[in-house]
């Protein structure tokens, strides 16, 4: 869940009433509800179609339909309840209605090889080696592909880089620290604070600090960043496709394209870490970073996690 850092709920109210469907994490329960309704309609039609004068249902077709409905109904009901509980647990809980406008920034998958956009983006960015692979592009303030996130194979292992055409910043995503660095040291930093179950992240970019809270271990559809002036900035995490999300956001106008890209990269990596920590007990663990118990925020005894782990590129694409 995400929340603002104000312990006394802001006076603006929420983006929708507390139990509005707009707050739910997903709406897959509607498919199960629709299937359950169709089963009920089929049973009603079967009963109405029976024309036998005596008590009970004598028509073989109607009996077959009712038998199928009776068998399927418990499964459909279980699916409906399961998905509804899941949607409620992942619902948006922050209390912000008014967000900053700023500049739009969005992550999108890298185009297929041979695409004109891919070619033009490759020409506009800094020189790359033959081992570089564009993981995704970041559109900033209506500029398509203003920044590229690249994966590179090196002797010491895979690494990730943020390329805005003027400089290349090395990206690292560890359990309690995410950075974009160049030769002189970190340029952008996201650092984690707080106890397990109620983590707090601080993103320091170009003299501006953005904060967000992470509660629980479930992926969420959006996150709210709050700056030092109390302005809220919305990050739409979106649905995961093939295990990855492509966030879109509104960020302060004074941020450069590289800084704006770092903010949405942080949101994407945070979602990946939360998903990896959630799935670790089911898969028997993961890498030293993705399986770190410090990411399992519902735990009561896990430590802050330190800086164990490697570059974000080590998790694959």
VENPE-V901185 format. One record per residue. N is the residue number from 1. RES is the residue in three letters. PHI is phi in whole degrees, -180 to 180 (* if undefined). Layout:
<<N & RES & PHI> <N & RES & PHI>>
This chain:
<<1 & UNK & *> <2 & UNK & -117> <3 & UNK & -155> <4 & UNK & -74> <5 & UNK & -87> <6 & UNK & -82> <7 & UNK & -67> <8 & UNK & -94> <9 & UNK & -52> <10 & UNK & -57> <11 & UNK & -77> <12 & UNK & -72> <13 & UNK & 79> <14 & UNK & -92> <15 & UNK & -65> <16 & UNK & -160> <17 & UNK & -59> <18 & UNK & -54> <19 & UNK & -111> <20 & UNK & -68> <21 & UNK & -57> <22 & UNK & -65> <23 & UNK & -87> <24 & UNK & -69> <25 & UNK & -67> <26 & UNK & -160> <27 & UNK & -128> <28 & UNK & -67> <29 & UNK & -63> <30 & UNK & -66> <31 & UNK & -65> <32 & UNK & -68> <33 & UNK & -63> <34 & UNK & -63> <35 & UNK & -64> <36 & UNK & -66> <37 & UNK & -65> <38 & UNK & -62> <39 & UNK & -63> <40 & UNK & -64> <41 & UNK & -64> <42 & UNK & -62> <43 & UNK & -65> <44 & UNK & -65> <45 & UNK & -64> <46 & UNK & -63> <47 & UNK & -67> <48 & UNK & -70> <49 & UNK & -78> <50 & UNK & -75> <51 & UNK & -106> <52 & UNK & -68> <53 & UNK & -73> <54 & UNK & -77> <55 & UNK & -69> <56 & UNK & 82> <57 & UNK & -114> <58 & UNK & -100> <59 & UNK & -70> <60 & UNK & -64> <61 & UNK & -63> <62 & UNK & -64> <63 & UNK & -63> <64 & UNK & -63> <65 & UNK & -64> <66 & UNK & -64> <67 & UNK & -63> <68 & UNK & -63> <69 & UNK & -65> <70 & UNK & -63> <71 & UNK & -72> <72 & UNK & -81> <73 & UNK & -55> <74 & UNK & -61> <75 & UNK & -67> <76 & UNK & -65> <77 & UNK & -67> <78 & UNK & -62> <79 & UNK & -62> <80 & UNK & -62> <81 & UNK & -64> <82 & UNK & -61> <83 & UNK & -69> <84 & UNK & -67> <85 & UNK & -63> <86 & UNK & -62> <87 & UNK & -65> <88 & UNK & -69> <89 & UNK & -66> <90 & UNK & -97> <91 & UNK & -66> <92 & UNK & -74> <93 & UNK & -115> <94 & UNK & -71> <95 & UNK & -113> <96 & UNK & -105> <97 & UNK & -104> <98 & UNK & -105> <99 & UNK & -114> <100 & UNK & -66> <101 & UNK & -85> <102 & UNK & 52> <103 & UNK & -117> <104 & UNK & -78> <105 & UNK & -145> <106 & UNK & -147> <107 & UNK & -94> <108 & UNK & -140> <109 & UNK & -62> <110 & UNK & -67> <111 & UNK & -63> <112 & UNK & -66> <113 & UNK & -61> <114 & UNK & 100> <115 & UNK & -68> <116 & UNK & -61> <117 & UNK & -64> <118 & UNK & -63> <119 & UNK & -66> <120 & UNK & -65> <121 & UNK & -67> <122 & UNK & -63> <123 & UNK & -72> <124 & UNK & -83> <125 & UNK & -93> <126 & UNK & -66> <127 & UNK & -62> <128 & UNK & -126> <129 & UNK & -88> <130 & UNK & -67> <131 & UNK & -87> <132 & UNK & -72> <133 & UNK & -139> <134 & UNK & -76> <135 & UNK & -77> <136 & UNK & -161> <137 & UNK & -107> <138 & UNK & -122> <139 & UNK & -88> <140 & UNK & -124> <141 & UNK & 51> <142 & UNK & 66> <143 & UNK & -102> <144 & UNK & -63> <145 & UNK & 61> <146 & UNK & -63> <147 & UNK & -134> <148 & UNK & -121> <149 & UNK & -103> <150 & UNK & -115> <151 & UNK & -107> <152 & UNK & -133> <153 & UNK & -91> <154 & UNK & -125> <155 & UNK & -63> <156 & UNK & -83> <157 & UNK & 124> <158 & UNK & -69> <159 & UNK & -141> <160 & UNK & -124> <161 & UNK & -136> <162 & UNK & -106> <163 & UNK & -122> <164 & UNK & -107> <165 & UNK & 92> <166 & UNK & -113> <167 & UNK & -150> <168 & UNK & -120> <169 & UNK & -110> <170 & UNK & -80> <171 & UNK & -98> <172 & UNK & -133> <173 & UNK & -124> <174 & UNK & -107> <175 & UNK & -63> <176 & UNK & -125> <177 & UNK & -153> <178 & UNK & -126> <179 & UNK & -138> <180 & UNK & -124> <181 & UNK & -125> <182 & UNK & -124> <183 & UNK & -58> <184 & UNK & -83> <185 & UNK & 130> <186 & UNK & -61> <187 & UNK & -100> <188 & UNK & -121> <189 & UNK & -137> <190 & UNK & -123> <191 & UNK & -124> <192 & UNK & -101> <193 & UNK & -133> <194 & UNK & 92> <195 & UNK & -79> <196 & UNK & -60> <197 & UNK & 97> <198 & UNK & -152> <199 & UNK & -75> <200 & UNK & -130> <201 & UNK & -112> <202 & UNK & -122> <203 & UNK & -106> <204 & UNK & -106> <205 & UNK & -136> <206 & UNK & 52> <207 & UNK & 78> <208 & UNK & -117> <209 & UNK & -119> <210 & UNK & -117> <211 & UNK & -121> <212 & UNK & -150> <213 & UNK & -112> <214 & UNK & -127> <215 & UNK & -120> <216 & UNK & 82> <217 & UNK & -122> <218 & UNK & -103> <219 & UNK & -61> <220 & UNK & -123> <221 & UNK & -77> <222 & UNK & -156> <223 & UNK & -134> <224 & UNK & -113> <225 & UNK & -102> <226 & UNK & -122> <227 & UNK & -90> <228 & UNK & -67> <229 & UNK & -92> <230 & UNK & 87> <231 & UNK & -80> <232 & UNK & -95> <233 & UNK & -127> <234 & UNK & -91> <235 & UNK & -118> <236 & UNK & -87> <237 & UNK & -73> <238 & UNK & 80> <239 & UNK & -86> <240 & UNK & -80> <241 & UNK & -123> <242 & UNK & 57> <243 & UNK & 82> <244 & UNK & -130> <245 & UNK & -112> <246 & UNK & -130> <247 & UNK & -68> <248 & UNK & -130> <249 & UNK & -156> <250 & UNK & -117> <251 & UNK & -127> <252 & UNK & -56> <253 & UNK & -65> <254 & UNK & -74> <255 & UNK & -75> <256 & UNK & -73> <257 & UNK & -55> <258 & UNK & -65> <259 & UNK & -66> <260 & UNK & -63> <261 & UNK & -65> <262 & UNK & -63> <263 & UNK & -63> <264 & UNK & -74> <265 & UNK & -63> <266 & UNK & -58> <267 & UNK & -63> <268 & UNK & -67> <269 & UNK & -69> <270 & UNK & -62> <271 & UNK & -63> <272 & UNK & -64> <273 & UNK & -67> <274 & UNK & -63> <275 & UNK & -64> <276 & UNK & -65> <277 & UNK & -68> <278 & UNK & -66> <279 & UNK & -87> <280 & UNK & -57> <281 & UNK & -63> <282 & UNK & -82> <283 & UNK & -101> <284 & UNK & 79> <285 & UNK & 106> <286 & UNK & -149> <287 & UNK & -74> <288 & UNK & -62> <289 & UNK & -96> <290 & UNK & -67> <291 & UNK & -95> <292 & UNK & -59> <293 & UNK & -66> <294 & UNK & -64> <295 & UNK & -84> <296 & UNK & -83> <297 & UNK & -66> <298 & UNK & -82> <299 & UNK & -69> <300 & UNK & -105> <301 & UNK & -121> <302 & UNK & -71> <303 & UNK & -83> <304 & UNK & -70> <305 & UNK & 99> <306 & UNK & 63> <307 & UNK & -120> <308 & UNK & -67> <309 & UNK & 116> <310 & UNK & -127> <311 & UNK & -69> <312 & UNK & -65> <313 & UNK & -66> <314 & UNK & -72> <315 & UNK & -85> <316 & UNK & 83> <317 & UNK & -125>>
